[in-house]
Amino acid sequence: MSFLDYFKSKKTNTANIAKERLQIIVAHERGKRDQPDYLPQLQQELLAVIRKYVDISDDMVQVELDRNEDCSVLELNVTLPEK
């Protein structure tokens, strides 16, 4: 193995990692595109109400909307801190 081959293999691995990360970001953004416009505002308002009673950060509340043929389901996940 030559000195130049060592550097070539690392570039390939780095490119693959970057490609995988980009695919994850694109998939995440596509998922957001199908969501209604009010969902981020709803999440912030829910967070404000919960903060009246419990000290939590923004990443502790997640709101998702699942759509089926017959109905839509709003899922709210709140991670409460331990006392």
MDAnalysis code that builds the backbone (N, CA, C; Angstrom):
import MDAnalysis as mda
import numpy as np

u = mda.Universe.empty(249, n_residues=83, atom_resindex=np.repeat(np.arange(83), 3), trajectory=True)
u.add_TopologyAttr("name", ["N", "CA", "C"] * 83)
u.add_TopologyAttr("resid", np.arange(1, 84))
u.add_TopologyAttr("resname", ["MET", "SER", "PHE", "LEU", "ASP", "TYR", "PHE", "LYS", "SER", "LYS", "LYS", "THR", "ASN", "THR", "ALA", "ASN", "ILE", "ALA", "LYS", "GLU", "ARG", "LEU", "GLN", "ILE", "ILE", "VAL", "ALA", "HIS", "GLU", "ARG", "GLY", "LYS", "ARG", "ASP", "GLN", "PRO", "ASP", "TYR", "LEU", "PRO", "GLN", "LEU", "GLN", "GLN", "GLU", "LEU", "LEU", "ALA", "VAL", "ILE", "ARG", "LYS", "TYR", "VAL", "ASP", "ILE", "SER", "ASP", "ASP", "MET", "VAL", "GLN", "VAL", "GLU", "LEU", "ASP", "ARG", "ASN", "GLU", "ASP", "CYS", "SER", "VAL", "LEU", "GLU", "LEU", "ASN", "VAL", "THR", "LEU", "PRO", "GLU", "LYS"])
u.atoms.positions = np.array([
    [0.844, -1.171, 0.000],
    [0.000, 0.000, 0.000],
    [0.889, 1.234, 0.000],
    [0.621, 2.094, -0.927],
    [1.437, 3.298, -1.032],
    [0.874, 4.398, -0.141],
    [1.650, 5.430, -0.011],
    [1.278, 6.562, 0.810],
    [0.025, 7.260, 0.268],
    [-0.104, 7.383, -1.038],
    [-1.247, 8.045, -1.655],
    [-2.527, 7.225, -1.529],
    [-2.427, 5.910, -1.537],
    [-3.604, 5.057, -1.382],
    [-4.260, 5.251, -0.008],
    [-3.456, 5.554, 0.972],
    [-3.983, 5.775, 2.320],
    [-4.948, 6.964, 2.331],
    [-4.585, 8.049, 1.667],
    [-5.435, 9.229, 1.624],
    [-6.644, 9.041, 0.713],
    [-6.513, 8.285, -0.339],
    [-7.626, 8.038, -1.255],
    [-8.766, 7.307, -0.559],
    [-8.469, 6.301, 0.210],
    [-9.513, 5.516, 0.862],
    [-10.289, 6.346, 1.882],
    [-9.650, 7.262, 2.553],
    [-10.352, 8.095, 3.522],
    [-11.346, 9.023, 2.843],
    [-11.011, 9.537, 1.675],
    [-11.921, 10.427, 0.975],
    [-13.193, 9.689, 0.574],
    [-13.052, 8.457, 0.165],
    [-14.208, 7.661, -0.207],
    [-15.116, 7.452, 0.998],
    [-14.539, 7.114, 2.144],
    [-15.339, 6.900, 3.348],
    [-16.031, 8.184, 3.781],
    [-15.324, 9.297, 3.713],
    [-15.909, 10.574, 4.088],
    [-17.046, 10.938, 3.148],
    [-16.868, 10.687, 1.874],
    [-17.925, 10.975, 0.897],
    [-19.155, 10.123, 1.165],
    [-18.964, 8.877, 1.502],
    [-20.101, 8.000, 1.801],
    [-20.856, 8.466, 3.040],
    [-20.120, 8.872, 4.054],
    [-20.752, 9.366, 5.276],
    [-21.538, 10.636, 4.984],
    [-20.947, 11.543, 4.216],
    [-21.639, 12.786, 3.868],
    [-22.895, 12.497, 3.052],
    [-22.808, 11.543, 2.156],
    [-23.963, 11.177, 1.334],
    [-25.090, 10.616, 2.196],
    [-24.760, 9.755, 3.152],
    [-25.764, 9.182, 4.043],
    [-26.428, 10.263, 4.889],
    [-25.635, 11.195, 5.397],
    [-26.183, 12.278, 6.206],
    [-27.119, 13.156, 5.380],
    [-26.730, 13.444, 4.156],
    [-27.564, 14.249, 3.275],
    [-28.882, 13.537, 2.979],
    [-28.839, 12.235, 2.778],
    [-30.069, 11.474, 2.533],
    [-31.006, 11.539, 3.735],
    [-30.453, 11.501, 4.934],
    [-31.265, 11.596, 6.146],
    [-31.926, 12.970, 6.230],
    [-31.159, 14.010, 5.939],
    [-31.698, 15.373, 5.993],
    [-32.800, 15.557, 4.956],
    [-32.577, 15.069, 3.747],
    [-33.583, 15.196, 2.689],
    [-34.850, 14.448, 3.068],
    [-34.725, 13.254, 3.616],
    [-35.897, 12.482, 4.033],
    [-36.653, 13.204, 5.142],
    [-35.927, 13.807, 6.062],
    [-36.556, 14.541, 7.153],
    [-37.327, 15.751, 6.614],
    [-36.742, 16.485, 5.691],
    [-37.396, 17.657, 5.113],
    [-38.618, 17.267, 4.282],
    [-38.555, 16.145, 3.602],
    [-39.720, 15.680, 2.833],
    [-40.878, 15.361, 3.763],
    [-40.562, 14.806, 4.908],
    [-41.602, 14.501, 5.886],
    [-42.269, 15.756, 6.412],
    [-41.509, 16.816, 6.582],
    [-42.068, 18.082, 7.045],
    [-42.954, 18.729, 5.993],
    [-42.660, 18.513, 4.738],
    [-43.401, 19.147, 3.652],
    [-44.877, 18.734, 3.656],
    [-45.170, 17.521, 4.081],
    [-46.544, 17.027, 4.082],
    [-47.329, 17.452, 5.320],
    [-46.661, 18.095, 6.275],
    [-47.330, 18.505, 7.496],
    [-48.074, 19.820, 7.281],
    [-49.148, 20.024, 8.029],
    [-49.865, 21.296, 7.922],
    [-49.031, 22.451, 8.480],
    [-49.342, 23.661, 8.040],
    [-48.578, 24.838, 8.441],
    [-48.708, 25.156, 9.921],
    [-49.807, 24.772, 10.532],
    [-50.042, 25.130, 11.934],
    [-49.276, 24.256, 12.924],
    [-48.669, 23.182, 12.482],
    [-48.046, 22.235, 13.400],
    [-46.899, 22.848, 14.219],
    [-45.963, 23.606, 13.638],
    [-44.921, 24.216, 14.474],
    [-45.482, 25.200, 15.507],
    [-46.488, 25.967, 15.129],
    [-47.102, 26.907, 16.064],
    [-47.816, 26.149, 17.181],
    [-48.493, 25.076, 16.831],
    [-49.165, 24.247, 17.823],
    [-48.156, 23.696, 18.826],
    [-47.013, 23.253, 18.329],
    [-45.982, 22.719, 19.206],
    [-45.490, 23.793, 20.173],
    [-45.284, 25.021, 19.692],
    [-44.816, 26.098, 20.562],
    [-45.868, 26.469, 21.611],
    [-47.131, 26.468, 21.224],
    [-48.190, 26.790, 22.173],
    [-48.340, 25.700, 23.233],
    [-48.231, 24.456, 22.830],
    [-48.273, 23.358, 23.794],
    [-47.094, 23.437, 24.753],
    [-45.951, 23.762, 24.227],
    [-44.751, 23.915, 25.052],
    [-44.941, 25.027, 26.075],
    [-45.550, 26.135, 25.680],
    [-45.799, 27.251, 26.599],
    [-46.739, 26.839, 27.723],
    [-47.776, 26.072, 27.396],
    [-48.727, 25.615, 28.418],
    [-48.046, 24.656, 29.390],
    [-47.271, 23.728, 28.876],
    [-46.595, 22.753, 29.739],
    [-45.576, 23.453, 30.636],
    [-44.922, 24.494, 30.118],
    [-43.929, 25.234, 30.910],
    [-44.554, 25.976, 32.091],
    [-45.845, 26.201, 32.075],
    [-46.496, 26.824, 33.224],
    [-46.393, 25.926, 34.452],
    [-46.294, 24.617, 34.222],
    [-46.316, 23.650, 35.314],
    [-44.994, 22.922, 35.523],
    [-44.213, 22.752, 34.442],
    [-42.976, 21.969, 34.512],
    [-41.895, 22.684, 33.710],
    [-40.680, 22.700, 34.218],
    [-39.559, 23.307, 33.505],
    [-39.004, 22.298, 32.494],
    [-39.275, 22.533, 31.198],
    [-38.801, 21.644, 30.139],
    [-38.188, 22.468, 29.015],
    [-37.379, 21.818, 28.193],
    [-36.754, 22.483, 27.041],
    [-37.538, 22.160, 25.772],
    [-37.200, 22.865, 24.692],
    [-37.922, 22.701, 23.422],
    [-37.858, 21.280, 22.880],
    [-36.727, 20.628, 23.050],
    [-36.571, 19.293, 22.464],
    [-37.277, 18.194, 23.265],
    [-37.911, 18.559, 24.364],
    [-38.612, 17.576, 25.182],
    [-40.069, 17.385, 24.752],
    [-40.523, 18.183, 23.768],
    [-41.885, 18.060, 23.253],
    [-41.806, 17.810, 21.753],
    [-42.458, 16.750, 21.310],
    [-42.493, 16.429, 19.888],
    [-43.945, 16.212, 19.468],
    [-44.308, 16.868, 18.360],
    [-45.661, 16.757, 17.829],
    [-45.561, 16.177, 16.427],
    [-46.327, 15.135, 16.168],
    [-46.330, 14.504, 14.843],
    [-47.765, 14.277, 14.395],
    [-47.959, 14.346, 13.091],
    [-49.270, 14.104, 12.512],
    [-49.162, 12.917, 11.568],
    [-49.917, 11.863, 11.855],
    [-49.957, 10.677, 10.999],
    [-51.288, 10.669, 10.253],
    [-51.202, 10.507, 8.954],
    [-52.422, 10.506, 8.137],
    [-52.656, 9.120, 7.551],
    [-53.871, 8.657, 7.700],
    [-54.318, 7.420, 7.067],
    [-55.393, 7.789, 6.056],
    [-55.919, 6.807, 5.397],
    [-56.993, 7.067, 4.438],
    [-58.256, 7.569, 5.142],
    [-58.533, 7.035, 6.317],
    [-59.776, 7.353, 7.014],
    [-59.666, 8.535, 7.977],
    [-58.482, 8.713, 8.595],
    [-58.378, 9.753, 9.616],
    [-56.938, 10.236, 9.780],
    [-56.806, 11.297, 10.545],
    [-55.493, 11.827, 10.897],
    [-55.329, 11.699, 12.405],
    [-54.116, 11.359, 12.844],
    [-53.836, 11.182, 14.260],
    [-52.734, 12.154, 14.654],
    [-53.017, 12.984, 15.651],
    [-52.031, 13.915, 16.186],
    [-51.379, 13.247, 17.384],
    [-50.075, 13.067, 17.316],
    [-49.330, 12.396, 18.388],
    [-48.470, 13.421, 19.101],
    [-48.583, 13.476, 20.420],
    [-47.833, 14.404, 21.251],
    [-46.989, 13.605, 22.229],
    [-45.684, 13.793, 22.167],
    [-44.774, 13.109, 23.075],
    [-44.079, 14.163, 23.935],
    [-44.232, 14.050, 25.241],
    [-43.608, 14.983, 26.175],
    [-42.724, 14.181, 27.112],
    [-41.462, 14.553, 27.174],
    [-40.535, 13.932, 28.088],
    [-40.445, 14.820, 29.318],
    [-40.961, 14.333, 30.446],
    [-40.953, 15.120, 31.671],
    [-39.685, 14.837, 32.461],
    [-39.100, 15.870, 33.061],
    [-37.886, 15.654, 33.858],
    [-38.207, 14.896, 35.146],
    [-37.239, 14.157, 35.616],
    [-37.412, 13.426, 36.870],
    [-37.149, 14.375, 38.029],
    [-37.889, 14.187, 39.115],
    [-37.700, 15.062, 40.291],
    [-36.694, 14.498, 41.218],
])
